[in-house]
Amino acid sequence: MTNVTADMSNPPPTSALPAIASRGRSGPSTLQRLAQQPRVVIGGGIVLAILLVAIFAPWLAPHDPLGQDLLHMLAPPMWMEGGSADFPLGTDSLGRCVLSRVLFGARVALLVALCSALGAMIVGSTLAIVAGYFGGKIDRLICYIVDLWMSFPPVVLSLILLVGLGTGVDKVILAVVLVDWTRFCRVVRADVLVTRQRDYVNAARLMGFSHLRTMLREVLPAVLPLMITLFSIEMGVATIVEATLSFIGLSVPPEMTTWGQMLADGRGDIRTALWCMLVPVFAIILTVLGCNLLGDGLRVALDPRLRSRGE
């Protein structure tokens, strides 16, 4: 009886209750859940392969992407009649190796995709968490800014920004961030409005947590799966935006190789050298597909609400 009384007078700390309750039922770890998602495996494999290609492009490319061979202009791929193993995917109108150019183009595409998606996520998600958490006048003000900013066509706004900023990879990244932060802000804010009504957020307020601590410790982890999904999707969007801007000559200097630049150079020979456009188009489609599959798979694997519905 004494032992029972002693145990009741010293109950376990609150932090230990979840561990006691969950003792005896261990679910799959995060890595196991990710490995069980085919979209994560396929999409992650595609993105990882493109990342490795971009990193090792100087060693994988058989030729200088800017080197011109006027004796082999518009040479077909090696499996076609008249093709050569020296140029596995053929050459363009200036005799430049298509394979080398598409490998080096992956470097610019991924650099813009990663940096611009990260910048847009930081700016948009920060404003979204502030707007959704505080509500009231702060929420209305941020929503007004988002609505006003989204009233401009994204492509036109990007063109205006690049005309004023000039060409360069850093300018392209800044332009994409300034255009696409609204996508994060609008979507994440809706999730924050739901999250702030949760019991654990209200408990944190009652315990005297500061607003910053509550947002970082309680709200941010709840919306992080959505942010990761939007980040992956934004990488695909940024890839398309960069290709569009480089197609019209407003992305990077001419001495840098991009997929959009390859499309612009190959459009004049589309009837006689279709490979000059098919190769960069395939690279863009593959990159966007990998980013979208990865984002969808990460959302399902990381969001407990989707796992509970068995999606």
C-alpha positions as CSV (number, residue, x, y, z in Angstrom):
1,M,0.0,0.0,0.0
2,T,2.9,2.3,0.7
3,N,4.4,1.7,-2.7
4,V,1.1,2.4,-4.4
5,T,0.7,5.7,-2.5
6,A,4.2,6.7,-3.3
7,D,3.6,6.0,-7.0
8,M,0.4,8.1,-7.0
9,S,2.0,11.0,-5.3
10,N,4.8,11.1,-7.9
11,P,3.0,10.7,-11.3
12,P,5.2,10.6,-14.4
13,P,6.0,13.9,-16.0
14,T,3.7,15.0,-18.8
15,S,6.5,14.7,-21.4
16,A,6.7,11.0,-20.6
17,L,3.0,10.2,-21.1
18,P,3.2,10.0,-24.9
19,A,6.1,7.6,-24.7
20,I,4.3,5.4,-22.2
21,A,1.1,5.5,-24.3
22,S,3.0,4.6,-27.4
23,R,5.0,1.8,-25.8
24,G,4.4,-1.5,-27.4
25,R,3.2,-0.1,-30.8
26,S,6.0,1.1,-33.0
27,G,5.1,2.4,-36.5
28,P,7.3,2.6,-39.5
29,S,10.0,5.2,-39.4
30,T,10.1,8.2,-41.7
31,L,12.7,6.6,-44.0
32,Q,10.6,3.5,-44.2
33,R,7.5,5.5,-45.1
34,L,9.4,7.3,-47.8
35,A,10.8,4.1,-49.2
36,Q,7.3,2.7,-49.4
37,Q,6.1,5.5,-51.6
38,P,6.6,4.7,-55.3
39,R,6.3,8.4,-56.2
40,V,9.1,9.3,-53.8
41,V,11.4,6.6,-55.1
42,I,10.7,7.4,-58.8
43,G,10.6,11.2,-58.5
44,G,13.6,11.2,-56.1
45,G,15.6,9.0,-58.4
46,I,14.9,11.3,-61.4
47,V,15.9,14.4,-59.4
48,L,19.0,12.7,-58.0
49,A,20.0,11.5,-61.4
50,I,19.6,15.0,-62.9
51,L,21.5,16.5,-59.9
52,L,24.4,14.1,-60.5
53,V,24.4,14.9,-64.2
54,A,24.6,18.6,-63.4
55,I,27.5,18.1,-60.9
56,F,29.6,15.9,-63.1
57,A,28.7,17.6,-66.4
58,P,32.3,18.6,-67.1
59,W,33.4,15.0,-66.9
60,L,30.4,13.4,-68.7
61,A,30.2,15.8,-71.6
62,P,32.1,14.5,-74.6
63,H,32.7,18.0,-76.0
64,D,32.8,21.6,-75.1
65,P,29.2,22.8,-75.1
66,L,30.2,26.0,-76.8
67,G,32.7,24.4,-79.2
68,Q,31.7,24.7,-82.9
69,D,32.5,22.0,-85.5
70,L,31.4,23.4,-88.8
71,L,32.3,20.2,-90.6
72,H,29.5,18.4,-88.6
73,M,26.6,20.8,-88.6
74,L,23.2,19.2,-88.0
75,A,24.8,15.8,-87.7
76,P,22.0,13.2,-86.7
77,P,22.2,11.1,-83.6
78,M,24.5,8.1,-83.7
79,W,21.6,5.6,-84.2
80,M,20.4,7.4,-87.4
81,E,21.9,7.1,-90.8
82,G,24.9,9.4,-91.1
83,G,25.3,9.6,-87.3
84,S,28.6,9.3,-85.4
85,A,29.5,8.0,-82.0
86,D,31.5,11.2,-81.5
87,F,28.2,13.1,-81.2
88,P,25.7,10.6,-79.6
89,L,22.7,12.9,-79.8
90,G,23.8,14.8,-82.9
91,T,24.8,18.4,-83.4
92,D,23.0,21.7,-83.9
93,S,23.3,24.3,-86.7
94,L,26.7,25.4,-85.5
95,G,28.1,21.9,-85.0
96,R,27.8,22.0,-81.2
97,C,27.3,18.7,-79.4
98,V,23.7,18.4,-78.3
99,L,24.5,15.9,-75.5
100,S,27.2,18.2,-74.1
101,R,24.9,21.2,-74.2
102,V,22.0,19.4,-72.5
103,L,24.3,18.1,-69.7
104,F,25.6,21.6,-69.0
105,G,22.1,23.1,-69.3
106,A,21.1,20.9,-66.4
107,R,23.4,22.9,-64.1
108,V,21.6,26.2,-64.8
109,A,18.2,24.6,-64.6
110,L,18.8,23.0,-61.2
111,L,20.6,26.0,-59.8
112,V,17.7,28.3,-60.6
113,A,15.1,25.6,-59.5
114,L,16.7,25.0,-56.1
115,C,17.6,28.6,-55.2
116,S,14.4,30.2,-56.4
117,A,12.1,27.6,-54.9
118,L,14.0,28.0,-51.6
119,G,13.7,31.7,-51.7
120,A,10.0,31.7,-52.6
121,M,9.3,29.2,-49.8
122,I,11.0,31.3,-47.2
123,V,9.4,34.5,-48.2
124,G,5.9,33.1,-48.9
125,S,5.7,30.7,-46.0
126,T,6.9,33.3,-43.4
127,L,4.2,35.7,-44.5
128,A,1.7,32.9,-44.5
129,I,2.5,31.8,-41.0
130,V,2.3,35.3,-39.7
131,A,-1.0,36.1,-41.5
132,G,-2.7,32.8,-40.5
133,Y,-1.5,32.8,-36.9
134,F,-2.3,36.4,-36.0
135,G,-5.3,36.9,-38.3
136,G,-7.2,40.2,-38.1
137,K,-5.7,43.3,-39.7
138,I,-2.3,41.6,-40.3
139,D,-4.0,38.8,-42.2
140,R,-6.1,41.2,-44.3
141,L,-3.1,43.3,-45.2
142,I,-1.0,40.4,-46.3
143,C,-3.9,39.0,-48.3
144,Y,-4.4,42.3,-50.0
145,I,-0.7,42.4,-51.0
146,V,-1.0,38.8,-52.3
147,D,-4.1,39.5,-54.3
148,L,-2.5,42.7,-55.8
149,W,0.7,40.9,-56.7
150,M,-1.2,37.9,-58.3
151,S,-3.2,40.3,-60.5
152,F,-0.1,40.7,-62.7
153,P,0.5,37.9,-65.2
154,P,3.5,35.9,-64.0
155,V,5.3,35.8,-67.3
156,V,4.8,39.4,-68.0
157,L,5.9,40.3,-64.5
158,S,9.1,38.2,-64.9
159,L,9.9,39.9,-68.2
160,I,9.4,43.4,-66.6
161,L,11.7,42.4,-63.7
162,L,14.4,41.0,-65.9
163,V,14.3,44.0,-68.2
164,G,15.0,46.2,-65.2
165,L,17.4,43.9,-63.4
166,G,19.4,42.7,-66.4
167,T,20.5,39.2,-67.4
168,G,22.2,36.7,-65.2
169,V,21.4,33.6,-63.1
170,D,21.1,35.6,-59.9
171,K,18.6,38.0,-61.7
172,V,16.5,35.0,-62.9
173,I,16.4,33.6,-59.3
174,L,15.4,36.9,-57.9
175,A,12.7,37.3,-60.5
176,V,11.2,33.9,-59.9
177,V,11.2,34.5,-56.1
178,L,9.5,37.8,-56.5
179,V,6.8,36.3,-58.8
180,D,6.1,32.9,-57.1
181,W,6.3,33.7,-53.4
182,T,2.5,34.3,-53.5
183,R,1.9,30.6,-54.3
184,F,3.4,29.6,-51.0
185,C,1.7,32.4,-49.1
186,R,-1.8,31.6,-50.3
187,V,-1.7,27.8,-49.9
188,V,0.3,27.7,-46.6
189,R,-1.9,30.4,-45.0
190,A,-5.0,28.2,-45.5
191,D,-3.3,25.4,-43.7
192,V,-2.1,27.7,-40.9
193,L,-5.7,28.9,-40.3
194,V,-6.7,25.3,-39.6
195,T,-3.6,24.5,-37.6
196,R,-4.0,27.4,-35.2
197,Q,-7.3,26.0,-34.0
198,R,-5.7,22.7,-32.9
199,D,-5.7,21.8,-29.2
200,Y,-1.9,21.7,-29.0
201,V,-1.6,25.3,-30.3
202,N,-4.2,26.5,-27.8
203,A,-2.4,24.6,-25.0
204,A,0.9,26.3,-26.0
205,R,-0.7,29.7,-25.7
206,L,-2.2,28.8,-22.3
207,M,1.2,27.6,-21.1
208,G,2.6,31.1,-21.8
209,F,4.6,30.3,-24.9
210,S,5.6,33.4,-26.9
211,H,4.1,34.0,-30.3
212,L,7.4,33.3,-32.0
213,R,7.9,30.0,-30.1
214,T,4.4,28.9,-30.8
215,M,4.8,29.5,-34.5
216,L,8.2,27.8,-34.7
217,R,7.5,24.9,-32.4
218,E,3.8,24.1,-33.0
219,V,2.6,25.7,-36.3
220,L,5.7,25.3,-38.5
221,P,6.0,21.5,-38.0
222,A,2.3,21.0,-38.8
223,V,2.6,22.9,-42.2
224,L,6.1,21.6,-43.1
225,P,4.8,18.7,-45.2
226,L,2.8,21.1,-47.3
227,M,5.8,23.4,-47.7
228,I,7.9,20.5,-48.8
229,T,5.4,19.6,-51.4
230,L,5.1,23.1,-52.7
231,F,8.9,23.4,-52.7
232,S,9.2,20.3,-55.0
233,I,6.5,21.6,-57.3
234,E,8.0,25.1,-57.4
235,M,11.3,23.5,-58.6
236,G,9.4,22.3,-61.7
237,V,7.7,25.6,-62.2
238,A,11.1,27.5,-61.9
239,T,12.6,25.1,-64.5
240,I,9.9,26.0,-66.9
241,V,10.1,29.7,-66.2
242,E,13.9,29.7,-66.6
243,A,13.6,27.8,-69.9
244,T,10.9,30.3,-71.1
245,L,13.1,33.3,-70.2
246,S,16.2,31.9,-71.8
247,F,14.2,31.0,-74.9
248,I,13.5,34.7,-75.5
249,G,17.1,35.7,-74.5
250,L,16.4,37.3,-71.1
251,S,17.8,34.6,-68.8
252,V,21.6,34.2,-68.9
253,P,24.5,35.5,-71.0
254,P,25.1,33.8,-74.3
255,E,28.2,32.0,-73.1
256,M,26.1,29.9,-70.7
257,T,24.2,26.9,-72.0
258,T,20.5,26.5,-71.1
259,W,17.7,24.3,-72.3
260,G,15.6,27.2,-73.3
261,Q,18.5,28.6,-75.4
262,M,18.8,25.2,-77.1
263,L,15.1,25.4,-78.0
264,A,15.6,28.9,-79.4
265,D,18.6,27.7,-81.5
266,G,16.9,24.6,-82.8
267,R,13.5,26.0,-83.8
268,G,14.8,27.2,-87.2
269,D,15.9,23.6,-88.0
270,I,12.8,21.8,-86.6
271,R,12.0,20.2,-90.0
272,T,15.5,18.9,-90.8
273,A,17.0,18.4,-87.3
274,L,14.2,17.6,-84.9
275,W,16.6,16.2,-82.3
276,C,17.8,19.7,-81.6
277,M,14.5,20.5,-79.9
278,L,13.4,17.1,-78.8
279,V,16.4,16.6,-76.5
280,P,15.9,19.8,-74.4
281,V,12.2,19.3,-74.4
282,F,12.6,15.8,-73.0
283,A,15.0,17.1,-70.3
284,I,12.5,19.8,-69.2
285,I,9.6,17.3,-69.1
286,L,11.7,14.7,-67.2
287,T,12.8,17.3,-64.6
288,V,9.3,18.7,-64.0
289,L,7.9,15.1,-63.8
290,G,10.5,14.1,-61.2
291,C,9.8,17.2,-59.1
292,N,6.1,16.7,-59.1
293,L,6.3,13.0,-58.3
294,L,8.7,13.7,-55.5
295,G,6.5,16.5,-54.0
296,D,3.3,14.3,-54.1
297,G,5.1,11.4,-52.5
298,L,6.7,13.4,-49.8
299,R,3.3,15.0,-48.9
300,V,1.7,11.6,-48.5
301,A,4.6,10.1,-46.6
302,L,5.1,13.0,-44.2
303,D,1.6,14.3,-43.6
304,P,-0.2,12.2,-40.9
305,R,-3.6,13.4,-42.0
306,L,-3.1,11.8,-45.4
307,R,-1.7,8.7,-43.9
308,S,-4.7,8.3,-41.7
309,R,-7.0,8.4,-44.7
310,G,-4.8,5.7,-46.4
311,E,-3.9,7.9,-49.5
